[in-house]
Structure formats: C-alpha cells, structure tokens
Amino acid sequence: MVVALKEVPVGGSVSAQLKGKPIIVSRPAEGRAVAFTAICTHQGCTVKPADAKLLCPCHGSIFDALTGKNLSGPAPKPLAAIPVTVSAGNVIAT
C-alpha cells in the first residue's frame, strides 16, 4: 500500500514514498488515483503538492498534479507516471 485513498483530497495530491523514493499520489476523481515521481525533470529537486499543482522549490517549475504535465518553468518534460490502482480503499502500486 502506498497511501489510504481517504488521505488524498479529491482534486489534490499528497507526498508519499514508494520503495524509499518520493512520489506524488493525486486523486482526480472520487474512487480514482494516479501517481507520479516527485523528482522534477529539470534538475532533480523534489516537487511539493499545492492543491491541484506540484511546485518545484528549486527553480520554480510547476506541474499539473492530476496529469503530471509541466505547466511552466524550466522543466523540459512531464513527471513520469507510476502505475497505481485503488483496492479496498488503498492506493496500491502495480
């Protein structure tokens, strides 16, 4: 289990760990979750959740928390997706 689904706000995201590495778990809709690496594609800093966005504290890149797409800043590409499913109220890495 990565995180309990109830801990992730609908339309938002939370920081989590998967095998000791930082990830972001987002909840685009009730009963659904997506996950991304929390490592910025610019220079490897760890992004932080801020409502429906993910912010890189190092150089200001901004990502969409629900899609991983880079919205602005120096980041050259989106955050890498991590496959997850929802089972028994938990977000599970697949």
Secondary structure, 3 states (H helix, E strand, C coil): CCEEHHHCCECCEEEEEECCEEEEEEEEECCEEEEEECECCCCCCECEEECCEEECCCCCCEEECCCCCEEECCCCCCCCEECEEEECCEEEEC
